[in-house]
């Protein structure tokens, strides 16, 4: 990855980070104002984690441009990343949002896969582990269950 | 969404400020949900900032306050977004990423799941179902619905057809119905919103569909271009004459007792755009294979004749002359076909990429010589249960550099081999020795090798393969 001059990024709480852009071009022109680039959607604590991940992966080859609309595997998360992502669910989702917002494909991929690996078991179990409220009425629940039986017979 | 009744407004929830009455929700198959969707009151209700969070919201399903505001005329939500820097643990619960409603995340996540898993995930909550019920997540899948699953029994004892809205939302292109009658099919057509134009493939298995039913089905379901009938014994050849439509590009008929030569006549006359035909019929004879027309000669690229016991080499003559553009041919179980028939195939169907001669007990090494000589584009060859093939045949095959997949299952006479040869899948051909199998090492492009039940396939052999054909999947 090419190194560019250091730029300043300002997180949602006002904190400013100087980064020698391991991240993608943030749309700045070459004249480079000294004003920090605002990142209102990224909190400082999350951004620190992002920088940490990017630093560790800075010598990675660029990720393949895979076809978005294709089934993907989840059993190929590097060990370092697995450890790195042993964090609270909330942080994990924030990382997904940040990776998406900052367009860091590699980080987005491993964070998604980590979450996917946590989504296991029956729907009730999933609801519990992610604290999701089941908002179907009883009739709706019967209906959605019925219209998804067909796959179980494979 | 906040209702006017919540934030200190004295009016009861059902009467929004402008006095419009909220109508009870119309039944839409989703139960009591979405009553407020589209009611006029929603648009007229003035915006209000959500109450400041005092208690943790019960779940991740609570939407971000910004989602509750319409049109940007309202004061910004009272969220401490610019407040103290977040701690590394989830701080105020309202800042927790709403996994359940962040559709962008969900849209990305759901690609990692199989069809069966997606069926479970759709039952988690409404937001997940909404995101999952998009056609892109179900492309290429065909639901299999049994007759008894198509009806709900009401308390009164009457039967009611199930709601198929959830299937329509997912945009399935094909359905497989099992054990259905004419009536069931008519009900399906009437009750499935997309039946007339949106269904491209229909498969009926072990069903009692009659000629009339077939006619109605194909007439009504104008989008159907792929049809499969399996184990349906109540329709006749007359039914095919009256129902087959020129738009059909793929037809599969198996284990239907009334299908014989006249069925092929109907197919050849009525289906000029037929690209793929799969036929399993004990009573079809050689003559019928001459019925195919010039149109089909042009359009048909795949022909599978499965366990057509009456077909002989004469039938093969008819096939190669009437369907010269075939790229895939199966004569599996056509037990009367001999090496001469294979010679005709090899000489005339030069475009073949896939050839299945499994369960043809009369095939010998000669056939493989013809195949190796002439079929230079062949990528897949199936020789399961061709019990007379020997090492000589293998040596012919090992010259075929185009081969990617080779199946020789149930070749049970291959003796042990000391040095690991490159062998194609040798499963069930009794006369193959390890030496012979070794010749196949020359097939550099080989990706799949099946050696089931092959005595000559020793551990040393497999080791040899793994060394010299690293890209090849060897199955024992």
Interface residues (C-beta under 8 A of the other chain):
Chain A: X12 X13 X14 X15 X40 X43 X44 X45 X46 X68 X69 X70 X71 X72 X73 X74 X88 X89 X90 X91 X93 X94 X96 X97 X100 X108 X112 X113 X115 X116 X119 X122 X123 X126 X127 X130 X131 X132 X133 X134 X135 X136 X137 X138 X139 X140 X141 X143 X144 X145 X146 X147 X148 X149 X150 X151 X152 X153 X154
Chain B: X29 X30 X31 X32 X33 X58 X59 X60 X61 X81 X82 X83 X84 X85 X86 X87 X88 X89 X90 X96 X97 X99 X100 X102 X104 X105 X108 X109 X111 X112 X113 X114 X115 X116 X118 X119 X120 X121 X122 X123 X124 X125 X126 X128 X129 X136 X139 X143 X144 X145 X149 X162 X163 X164 X166 X167
